[in-house]
Amino acid sequence: MPDGNISLGHIVISSAGRDAGRAYVVLGWYKPQTLLVADGRSRKVESPKKKNVKHVKRLNSIANNVAETLASGQKTTDEDIRQALAQIEATG
């Protein structure tokens, strides 16, 4: 991964663009400075959003079930992503 601070499964908040303030889960990397993110609702796993690393704020939370699934090479589901984001919103 190009950025040591952000890895698979990290939860990020968009800080720029029309989606500013929206939470996403990192699914992978597109280019060295571009993340692939999804929220399970408007941005699904099949069509993740490309987001510049400079335009997101990393939270100290990781969607563990999503990170483990992605690290093992399996596909994650939109439901897993929605549940991970719901847990973060409920706790913080």
C-alpha positions in Angstrom: 0.0 0.0 0.0 1.4 3.4 -0.9 0.3 5.1 2.3 1.2 3.4 5.5 -1.5 5.1 7.4 -4.5 3.7 5.4 -5.0 0.0 4.8 -7.8 -2.3 3.8 -10.8 -2.1 6.0 -10.1 1.3 7.4 -13.0 3.6 7.8 -12.5 7.1 6.3 -14.6 10.2 6.1 -14.7 12.2 2.8 -13.5 15.7 3.4 -13.9 17.1 -0.1 -16.4 16.9 -2.9 -20.2 16.6 -2.9 -19.9 13.6 -0.7 -18.1 15.5 2.1 -18.9 14.1 5.5 -19.8 10.6 4.3 -18.2 7.5 5.8 -16.7 4.8 3.6 -14.7 1.6 4.0 -11.4 1.3 2.1 -11.6 -1.7 -0.3 -8.3 -1.2 -2.0 -6.0 1.0 -4.1 -6.5 2.3 -7.6 -3.3 4.3 -8.0 -0.7 5.3 -5.5 -2.7 8.2 -4.2 -6.2 7.0 -5.0 -8.4 4.8 -2.8 -11.3 2.6 -3.7 -14.0 3.1 -1.2 -17.6 1.9 -0.7 -20.4 2.6 1.7 -22.7 -0.3 0.7 -25.6 1.9 -0.2 -24.9 4.6 -2.9 -21.4 3.1 -3.6 -21.5 -0.6 -3.8 -18.7 -3.1 -3.8 -19.2 -3.8 -7.5 -18.6 -0.1 -8.3 -16.4 1.5 -5.6 -15.7 5.2 -5.6 -12.2 6.5 -6.4 -11.1 8.9 -3.8 -7.8 10.9 -3.5 -6.0 10.2 -0.3 -5.8 13.9 0.3 -9.6 14.2 0.3 -10.3 11.7 3.1 -9.8 11.7 6.9 -8.9 8.4 8.4 -10.7 7.3 11.5 -9.0 5.1 14.2 -11.6 2.4 13.3 -11.2 -0.6 11.2 -14.0 -2.8 9.9 -12.4 -6.0 11.0 -14.7 -8.5 9.3 -14.3 -6.6 6.0 -10.5 -6.3 6.4 -10.1 -10.0 7.1 -12.3 -10.9 4.1 -10.4 -8.7 1.7 -7.0 -9.8 3.1 -7.9 -13.4 2.4 -8.7 -12.6 -1.2 -12.4 -13.1 -0.9 -15.1 -10.7 -1.9 -16.9 -8.7 0.8 -20.6 -7.9 0.6 -22.5 -4.6 0.8 -24.2 -5.8 3.9 -20.9 -6.3 5.7 -19.9 -2.8 4.9 -23.3 -1.3 6.0 -23.0 -3.2 9.3 -19.5 -2.0 9.9 -20.4 1.6 9.2 -23.6 1.3 11.4 -21.4 0.1 14.4 -19.1 3.1 14.0 -22.0 5.5 13.8 -23.6 3.9 16.9 -20.5 4.2 19.0 -19.4 7.6 18.0 
